[in-house]
């Protein structure tokens, strides 16, 4: 019974939350900005200590 409840929670809570977060925002910045030819982004310089 516990396995079924965990499966149900996963299907009703975790999966929809993951799908909504992918639709709203690209968490890994995998989409290339429009008008660019490459995925490369310039590194930001490190702050001096």
N, CA, C and O atoms as a GROMACS GRO file, in nm:
protein
  196
    1UNK      N    1   0.082  -0.120   0.000
    1UNK     CA    2   0.000   0.000   0.000
    1UNK      C    3   0.086   0.125   0.000
    1UNK      O    4   0.052   0.224  -0.065
    2UNK      N    5   0.198   0.122   0.073
    2UNK     CA    6   0.285   0.238   0.081
    2UNK      C    7   0.344   0.271  -0.056
    2UNK      O    8   0.356   0.387  -0.093
    3UNK      N    9   0.380   0.167  -0.130
    3UNK     CA   10   0.436   0.186  -0.264
    3UNK      C   11   0.335   0.253  -0.356
    3UNK      O   12   0.370   0.342  -0.434
    4UNK      N   13   0.212   0.212  -0.347
    4UNK     CA   14   0.108   0.272  -0.430
    4UNK      C   15   0.088   0.420  -0.394
    4UNK      O   16   0.073   0.503  -0.484
    5UNK      N   17   0.089   0.452  -0.267
    5UNK     CA   18   0.072   0.592  -0.226
    5UNK      C   19   0.190   0.678  -0.273
    5UNK      O   20   0.170   0.791  -0.317
    6UNK      N   21   0.311   0.625  -0.263
    6UNK     CA   22   0.427   0.700  -0.312
    6UNK      C   23   0.419   0.720  -0.463
    6UNK      O   24   0.452   0.827  -0.513
    7UNK      N   25   0.375   0.619  -0.535
    7UNK     CA   26   0.356   0.630  -0.679
    7UNK      C   27   0.251   0.736  -0.712
    7UNK      O   28   0.269   0.815  -0.804
    8UNK      N   29   0.143   0.736  -0.637
    8UNK     CA   30   0.036   0.833  -0.658
    8UNK      C   31   0.084   0.976  -0.632
    8UNK      O   32   0.054   1.066  -0.709
    9UNK      N   33   0.158   0.995  -0.524
    9UNK     CA   34   0.213   1.128  -0.494
    9UNK      C   35   0.307   1.172  -0.604
    9UNK      O   36   0.305   1.288  -0.646
   10UNK      N   37   0.391   1.081  -0.651
   10UNK     CA   38   0.484   1.114  -0.758
   10UNK      C   39   0.409   1.156  -0.884
   10UNK      O   40   0.444   1.256  -0.947
   11UNK      N   41   0.308   1.081  -0.921
   11UNK     CA   42   0.233   1.112  -1.042
   11UNK      C   43   0.150   1.239  -1.031
   11UNK      O   44   0.133   1.310  -1.130
   12UNK      N   45   0.099   1.268  -0.913
   12UNK     CA   46   0.010   1.383  -0.896
   12UNK      C   47   0.080   1.511  -0.853
   12UNK      O   48   0.024   1.620  -0.870
   13UNK      N   49   0.201   1.501  -0.797
   13UNK     CA   50   0.269   1.620  -0.746
   13UNK      C   51   0.401   1.645  -0.817
   13UNK      O   52   0.422   1.753  -0.874
   14UNK      N   53   0.490   1.548  -0.815
   14UNK     CA   54   0.626   1.570  -0.864
   14UNK      C   55   0.629   1.589  -1.016
   14UNK      O   56   0.691   1.683  -1.065
   15UNK      N   57   0.563   1.501  -1.089
   15UNK     CA   58   0.566   1.510  -1.235
   15UNK      C   59   0.504   1.639  -1.287
   15UNK      O   60   0.568   1.705  -1.370
   16UNK      N   61   0.386   1.679  -1.245
   16UNK     CA   62   0.332   1.806  -1.294
   16UNK      C   63   0.418   1.927  -1.254
   16UNK      O   64   0.431   2.022  -1.331
   17UNK      N   65   0.476   1.924  -1.135
   17UNK     CA   66   0.562   2.035  -1.094
   17UNK      C   67   0.684   2.045  -1.184
   17UNK      O   68   0.725   2.155  -1.221
   18UNK      N   69   0.742   1.932  -1.220
   18UNK     CA   70   0.857   1.933  -1.310
   18UNK      C   71   0.820   1.982  -1.449
   18UNK      O   72   0.896   2.057  -1.510
   19UNK      N   73   0.706   1.939  -1.498
   19UNK     CA   74   0.663   1.983  -1.631
   19UNK      C   75   0.634   2.132  -1.634
   19UNK      O   76   0.672   2.201  -1.729
   20UNK      N   77   0.569   2.183  -1.531
   20UNK     CA   78   0.539   2.326  -1.525
   20UNK      C   79   0.668   2.408  -1.514
   20UNK      O   80   0.680   2.512  -1.578
   21UNK      N   81   0.764   2.361  -1.435
   21UNK     CA   82   0.889   2.436  -1.422
   21UNK      C   83   0.967   2.438  -1.553
   21UNK      O   84   1.036   2.536  -1.582
   22UNK      N   85   0.958   2.332  -1.632
   22UNK     CA   86   1.026   2.331  -1.762
   22UNK      C   87   0.958   2.424  -1.862
   22UNK      O   88   1.025   2.485  -1.945
   23UNK      N   89   0.826   2.435  -1.854
   23UNK     CA   90   0.754   2.523  -1.946
   23UNK      C   91   0.780   2.669  -1.912
   23UNK      O   92   0.800   2.751  -2.002
   24UNK      N   93   0.780   2.702  -1.784
   24UNK     CA   94   0.794   2.840  -1.740
   24UNK      C   95   0.937   2.890  -1.756
   24UNK      O   96   0.958   3.002  -1.802
   25UNK      N   97   1.035   2.810  -1.719
   25UNK     CA   98   1.174   2.856  -1.718
   25UNK      C   99   1.264   2.741  -1.761
   25UNK      O  100   1.237   2.625  -1.732
   26UNK      N  101   1.372   2.774  -1.832
   26UNK     CA  102   1.470   2.674  -1.874
   26UNK      C  103   1.581   2.673  -1.769
   26UNK      O  104   1.671   2.757  -1.777
   27UNK      N  105   1.578   2.582  -1.672
   27UNK     CA  106   1.670   2.588  -1.559
   27UNK      C  107   1.818   2.570  -1.595
   27UNK      O  108   1.905   2.619  -1.523
   28UNK      N  109   1.846   2.502  -1.704
   28UNK     CA  110   1.986   2.480  -1.741
   28UNK      C  111   2.031   2.570  -1.856
   28UNK      O  112   2.141   2.554  -1.907
   29UNK      N  113   1.946   2.664  -1.896
   29UNK     CA  114   1.975   2.759  -2.003
   29UNK      C  115   2.020   2.685  -2.129
   29UNK      O  116   2.123   2.718  -2.188
   30UNK      N  117   1.943   2.586  -2.170
   30UNK     CA  118   1.978   2.505  -2.286
   30UNK      C  119   1.932   2.568  -2.416
   30UNK      O  120   1.983   2.534  -2.522
   31UNK      N  121   1.838   2.657  -2.410
   31UNK     CA  122   1.788   2.719  -2.532
   31UNK      C  123   1.881   2.831  -2.575
   31UNK      O  124   1.923   2.914  -2.495
   32UNK      N  125   1.911   2.832  -2.702
   32UNK     CA  126   1.998   2.936  -2.756
   32UNK      C  127   1.916   3.062  -2.779
   32UNK      O  128   1.805   3.055  -2.830
   33UNK      N  129   1.971   3.178  -2.743
   33UNK     CA  130   1.898   3.303  -2.770
   33UNK      C  131   1.877   3.324  -2.920
   33UNK      O  132   1.962   3.286  -3.000
   34UNK      N  133   1.767   3.383  -2.956
   34UNK     CA  134   1.736   3.406  -3.097
   34UNK      C  135   1.839   3.499  -3.159
   34UNK      O  136   1.882   3.597  -3.098
   35UNK      N  137   1.879   3.467  -3.281
   35UNK     CA  138   1.973   3.552  -3.352
   35UNK      C  139   2.120   3.522  -3.325
   35UNK      O  140   2.206   3.593  -3.376
   36UNK      N  141   2.150   3.421  -3.248
   36UNK     CA  142   2.289   3.386  -3.221
   36UNK      C  143   2.328   3.263  -3.302
   36UNK      O  144   2.243   3.181  -3.337
   37UNK      N  145   2.457   3.251  -3.330
   37UNK     CA  146   2.504   3.138  -3.410
   37UNK      C  147   2.566   3.028  -3.325
   37UNK      O  148   2.592   2.919  -3.375
   38UNK      N  149   2.589   3.055  -3.196
   38UNK     CA  150   2.658   2.957  -3.112
   38UNK      C  151   2.597   2.956  -2.972
   38UNK      O  152   2.525   3.047  -2.933
   39UNK      N  153   2.628   2.852  -2.900
   39UNK     CA  154   2.583   2.840  -2.761
   39UNK      C  155   2.683   2.902  -2.664
   39UNK      O  156   2.652   2.919  -2.546
   40UNK      N  157   2.801   2.936  -2.711
   40UNK     CA  158   2.908   2.985  -2.625
   40UNK      C  159   2.869   3.117  -2.562
   40UNK      O  160   2.815   3.206  -2.628
   41UNK      N  161   2.896   3.130  -2.432
   41UNK     CA  162   2.876   3.256  -2.360
   41UNK      C  163   3.008   3.298  -2.300
   41UNK      O  164   3.085   3.214  -2.253
   42UNK      N  165   3.035   3.427  -2.300
   42UNK     CA  166   3.161   3.478  -2.248
   42UNK      C  167   3.166   3.458  -2.096
   42UNK      O  168   3.067   3.484  -2.027
   43UNK      N  169   3.281   3.413  -2.045
   43UNK     CA  170   3.291   3.396  -1.900
   43UNK      C  171   3.298   3.532  -1.831
   43UNK      O  172   3.350   3.629  -1.886
   44UNK      N  173   3.246   3.536  -1.710
   44UNK     CA  174   3.254   3.659  -1.633
   44UNK      C  175   3.383   3.657  -1.552
   44UNK      O  176   3.418   3.554  -1.495
   45UNK      N  177   3.454   3.770  -1.546
   45UNK     CA  178   3.580   3.771  -1.470
   45UNK      C  179   3.554   3.753  -1.320
   45UNK      O  180   3.453   3.799  -1.266
   46UNK      N  181   3.646   3.685  -1.254
   46UNK     CA  182   3.634   3.661  -1.110
   46UNK      C  183   3.671   3.787  -1.033
   46UNK      O  184   3.754   3.867  -1.076
   47UNK      N  185   3.608   3.803  -0.920
   47UNK     CA  186   3.638   3.918  -0.833
   47UNK      C  187   3.771   3.896  -0.763
   47UNK      O  188   3.801   3.785  -0.718
   48UNK      N  189   3.852   4.001  -0.753
   48UNK     CA  190   3.979   3.991  -0.680
   48UNK      C  191   3.950   3.990  -0.530
   48UNK      O  192   3.860   4.059  -0.482
   49UNK      N  193   4.028   3.912  -0.459
   49UNK     CA  194   4.008   3.905  -0.313
   49UNK      C  195   4.091   4.006  -0.242
   49UNK      O  196   4.087   4.015  -0.119
   0.00000   0.00000   0.00000
